[in-house]
Amino acid sequence: MDNFKTVAAFFAGLAVGAAIGAFTAPEKGSELRKRMTERLKKTGNDLVNNVKGGFDDITSTITSKMKDVSDETTF
């Protein structure tokens, strides 16, 4: 759970930093929207990959624990 909080805080900070940087940069509105869309897509993809990795870790841990219990209960 601690890893989740760390990842969530990281992405929240990333989003705030990106928004501040985007709105203070001198460029045309269309260019700003294009750049923000690209960044949001990348951030979303990174988030999805991190969540998938977390689920893979949890699945691996549960599978390992189930195998350990199964091995202990086999006569």
C-alpha positions as CSV (number, residue, x, y, z in Angstrom):
1,M,0.0,0.0,0.0
2,D,2.9,2.3,0.7
3,N,4.1,1.9,-2.9
4,F,0.7,2.9,-4.2
5,K,0.8,6.1,-2.2
6,T,4.3,6.9,-3.5
7,V,3.3,6.3,-7.1
8,A,0.1,8.3,-6.7
9,A,2.0,11.2,-5.1
10,F,4.5,11.1,-7.9
11,F,1.9,11.3,-10.6
12,A,0.0,14.0,-8.8
13,G,3.2,16.1,-8.6
14,L,3.9,15.3,-12.2
15,A,0.5,16.5,-13.3
16,V,0.8,19.7,-11.3
17,G,4.3,20.4,-12.6
18,A,3.2,19.8,-16.1
19,A,0.2,22.1,-15.8
20,I,2.3,24.9,-14.3
21,G,4.9,24.5,-17.0
22,A,2.4,24.4,-19.8
23,F,0.5,27.5,-18.8
24,T,3.6,29.6,-18.2
25,A,5.2,28.7,-21.5
26,P,4.9,31.3,-24.3
27,E,3.3,29.5,-27.2
28,K,0.1,29.4,-29.3
29,G,-3.0,27.8,-27.8
30,S,-3.1,25.1,-30.5
31,E,0.5,24.1,-29.8
32,L,-0.1,24.1,-26.1
33,R,-3.2,21.8,-26.4
34,K,-1.2,19.5,-28.7
35,R,1.7,19.3,-26.3
36,M,-0.6,18.8,-23.3
37,T,-2.5,16.0,-25.1
38,E,0.8,14.2,-25.9
39,R,2.0,14.5,-22.3
40,L,-1.3,13.3,-20.8
41,K,-1.3,10.3,-23.1
42,K,2.3,9.4,-22.1
43,T,1.5,9.9,-18.4
44,G,-1.7,7.8,-18.7
45,N,0.3,5.0,-20.4
46,D,3.0,5.2,-17.7
47,L,0.3,5.0,-15.0
48,V,-1.4,2.0,-16.7
49,N,2.0,0.2,-17.0
50,N,2.8,0.9,-13.3
51,V,-0.6,-0.4,-12.2
52,K,-0.2,-3.6,-14.4
53,G,3.2,-4.1,-12.8
54,G,1.7,-3.8,-9.3
55,F,-1.0,-6.3,-10.2
56,D,1.6,-8.7,-11.6
57,D,3.6,-8.4,-8.3
58,I,0.5,-9.1,-6.2
59,T,-0.5,-12.1,-8.4
60,S,3.0,-13.5,-8.1
61,T,3.0,-13.1,-4.3
62,I,-0.4,-14.7,-3.9
63,T,0.6,-17.6,-6.2
64,S,3.8,-18.2,-4.3
65,K,2.0,-18.1,-0.9
66,M,-0.7,-20.5,-2.2
67,K,2.0,-22.9,-3.4
68,D,3.7,-22.7,0.0
69,V,0.5,-23.5,1.8
70,S,-0.2,-26.3,-0.6
71,D,3.2,-27.8,-0.1
72,E,2.8,-27.6,3.7
73,T,-0.6,-29.4,3.7
74,T,0.5,-32.2,1.4
75,F,0.9,-35.4,3.3
